[in-house]
């Protein structure tokens, strides 16, 4: 089961939507005022992503030339939107992350929340789930800091489908239902439809197909009524898969036929077109037409290879391999099997790299991947061209020498900067001493009430609840925790929960992990496991076992 979460175009009131329908290619942008270019760029999404990117690039050039920070943020944000709709999710994140380096983002927390949310969506599409979770949580923190509950629960919708992808169905339904209750109270139809869509996915994964169909039909009805083609087609394809898994081929064909009126729209999008051909081919395969199914699946594979979404590629290859049965020795079978194994191996490597990142190992994942590629290339060159290997090693040596010389030059410049920084630091310490002492008194109150009343045992504890309990406000509590704990509110509370869990693991080994997680204030066993391993470097079971021998 696959599902792609749609980008939430929360532009924080920055742009005025002007509905135009023209399209421009890069190089055709006319010299117009920056605000006009921005409005046109946004109005062209999602159908004219190339033209939108061209307008946004024009604004980016203006922003760089004139050094206008707000334009730097807006143009990079729009380029992030445009490349999302072009299906280039890594490049989309490249531009989103550029916005985080602007001064504008520091003074507009709602804009920061939107950017973090969209970065998380792209990581989720790329199957880099740890990074997606991290950025979603940053988005929620930013939304809560300004009291924007709409934004918080929109991110809950994204977390619900992400939890389904990692097979945590309990969490998936918890997030979706929590968001559904909130948006039903707000009568927000589009968000209600997204919640129904995600609950449909979760129930499908549990193989509770009747419940899944109820939620899918509600979402389908809304998307079709509002002419939201992208969302409608996603859930339509989910419904086709639902019936394929049950063996209801006639119903699967019926729902696939519902996509026909949107064929031109599907053909304009690589991902939608590839997905449509995948399920068309899979349906043909289920009806025993292997040869024709293979042709359709090969067309799907060609399109899906142009995306970074390896799950789709792997599913397509799996069905192509099935199309050869029983003639498993046909010439093309071995080639597809090798490609299937290669992509599966790549996905495993990405999962390992993601886990390393989550455990805070001090490696840059991108550099690690490049080094692995270089090592593989060096091995092949050693087998074929010894002379070529010597040239590469020589270039590496020269590059290292150049870097060393530049470092020595930079070190001498840094000495003066270091002295200046020391002087400024001393001034800062004096000016902030009183504020630090004030925060210290408040932090002592926070620490005392957390210890005495064990507020951390409440899985729904918020910073507002804590502030009310000590007669303060959210801003002062947040600043006090950041100053004296060195982390944010969630990290502060989780420290108490982890310490409580450690004590239970050592003193009451008869308790189940679910009981320990619940007693410590974690909302689920999976959340407890992730937090405990992040804090201690080992699983709860390993920690308890280690404690037996101390």
GIDA-V477090 format. One record per helix or strand of 3 or more residues. SS is the DSSP state (hx for helix, st for strand). FROM is the first residue (numbers start at 0). TO is the last residue. If there is no record, write none. Layout:
SS&FROM&TO, SS&FROM&TO
This chain:
hx&33&42, hx&48&65, hx&68&84, hx&88&98, hx&102&106, hx&108&124, hx&128&144, hx&148&164, hx&168&185, hx&188&204, hx&208&224, hx&228&245, hx&248&256, hx&259&266, hx&269&285, hx&289&303, hx&309&323, hx&330&357, hx&364&383, hx&385&452, hx&454&456, hx&462&468, hx&473&483, hx&488&506, hx&512&519, hx&524&535, hx&539&546
